[in-house]
Amino acid sequence: MNEKAARSFRIGALVASLALVVFLGLAIGPSGWCVNDWTILKLRLGSVLLAAVAGAGLSVAGAVLQGVLRNPLADPYVLGMSGGAGLGYGLVVISGAVWLGSWVLPAGAFAGALATMVLVYLLAKTGRTIPVTTLLLAGVIMGAMTGAMLMFIVSIGSYEQMHDLLWWMLGNVQVTDWKLPLLVGVATAVGVVLAWVFSRELNVMVLGEEEASFLGVRVELAKKLFFVVASLMTGAVVSVCGLIGFVGLIVPHAVRLAIGPDNRKLIPASAVVGAGFLILANTFAQVIIAPRVLPIGVVTAFLGGPFFIYLLRRRRKGVWT
Amino acid sequence: MRVWIAVILVVAVILVGLALLRGPQLRQVSGQRIVSLSPAITEILFELGLGEQIVGVSEHSDYPPAARQIPRMGKYGDPNIELIIRAKPDLVVSQRISPDKIILMQNELAGVCKFLLLKVDTLAEIIESTQQLAQASGTIERGQELTDRWQKKIEEMETRYAHLAEEDRVKVYVEVGANPLRTCGPGTYLSQMIRLAGGRNLGDAATGSLWPIVSSETVVVWNPQTILVLGMKRTGGFKEQISSRLGWDNIEAVKNGRIVELPDAYQRQGPRLFEEAEKLAQIIAGQGRRSSKGE
């Protein structure tokens, strides 16, 4: 009974902090404190929602990949997504197709991410299985290759194009219309729910593939499912928000340090914490040198790094039990 | 048969090699040989009547059209030192670029030719740079004539709108880039030109950067009366794109359809700006609106 009460208290605290962060994100912006102007609130709502979606998607993708690959260093970009999306984005920028419409840039990035995903999958496939090591290596190599091609594009582009690409690589959650964020939101929600539904399988797979198959998990199928879910979520987020770093790596770790490695709790908790973290980071990015804006990736690194170190230190002293 | 293919291939390779070995054709000119490392400086050189003396320009030096025929010496900001030296210049002129590139140029060109470094971020600097360039190339008279004319134009415009109070000036937002939103900050020639034309550059609030990145909310709160769009190759549809942004339908300029694309000349910190400054007053105020106020 006591255990149950503690659990609902934790859930309540988590939801309450998210609500507080959402309120702060709406009330504070580059033009100062504002709670009664609907025009402004509407704008901020767009950014807050997109930040929440991106934070949740990246964190869950990170948690899933860390589990499936059994590698603590895994993040949403470990399988080459970032390079592929960047290459797609860069090709659109350099070809001057930008002005065909506001959808061209995200479409290019998403196509790049998708193509990378398929290539990594084909590269890693050995017979009817995809061994984890091969998958990881294929991802790293594809990431490096597409990254190199992106650098080539950057180096032949004009000064302004270079600057814009760099900005995109650091990530942002600026919303200029509702359609794209909505699309990303739906894709991410589906991904998070799928990851949650199959979190028991993920738990078993962390033990090792052989053990998992003894326990009745169809390992290859599960691996493919997790790979596709994580990749699509990452691709969707990256195509609209750019390469927001750090979230997908540290949020799952921080949550794991706090509540333990059980993926049935880790997945939903990572989604909530990731969402809150990015909303907060976005508010910081918007106001700290207003009216100028910082890339959100800079803020996630600044806020996330020290906090993560703090968590690690505390754990070493044995405070976490 | 295969032997013949091999022979033909070898001969072809040798021929191509010989063609390449001849190297780039050296441009023959009489008098001083000048290399310009930015499109703006190329324009100033042509204005000074030195078009014939230029033996190398940076990429994208496309104005006046005659500049397109001149050999390229690498991108602006990333000059190719080997090509420059092979063009046998007497004078190399560069705009301020990154310090490491400048030090490299100075070291490599020391003892080879004169190296002139110019700053052209503001209108006054363009005038000053033109004078320096005239001095270095022996066209002092022409330089004086040009800069006097420009100076007079600026002074004329300054007095024309000096009486306008801050709140009577047209609020102008310049969109330099869309992804991310980038505008022009204080200290840029654009900011200065807007002021001269009786407007107020909203980007001046974003201090600390010449080309600051701002958020959508900031622009909505600024509520500009005129939006000027600067950018290469914006193929139509830019008005719709800007108008359809979330929350931008509340902006006065969008409501009144006052979104105007600036011509290419605005991207060059060169002589054409002085002609454009005159027209800018009409662009930002609309047809005669406000421009006669207070007269």
Interface residues (C-beta under 8 A of the other chain):
Chain A: G29 P30 S31 T39 I40 K42 L43 R44 G46 G96 V98 W99 L100 G101 S102 L105 S158 Y159 E160 H163 D164 W167 W168 N172 Q174 V175 T176 D177 W178 Q286 I289 A290 P291 R292 V293
Chain B: H60 K75 Y76 G77 V176 G177 A178 N179 P180 L181 A205 A206 G208 S209 P212 I213 V214 S215 S216 E217 T218 V220 V221 K233 R234 T235 G236 G237 F238 Q241 S244 R245 L246 G247 N250
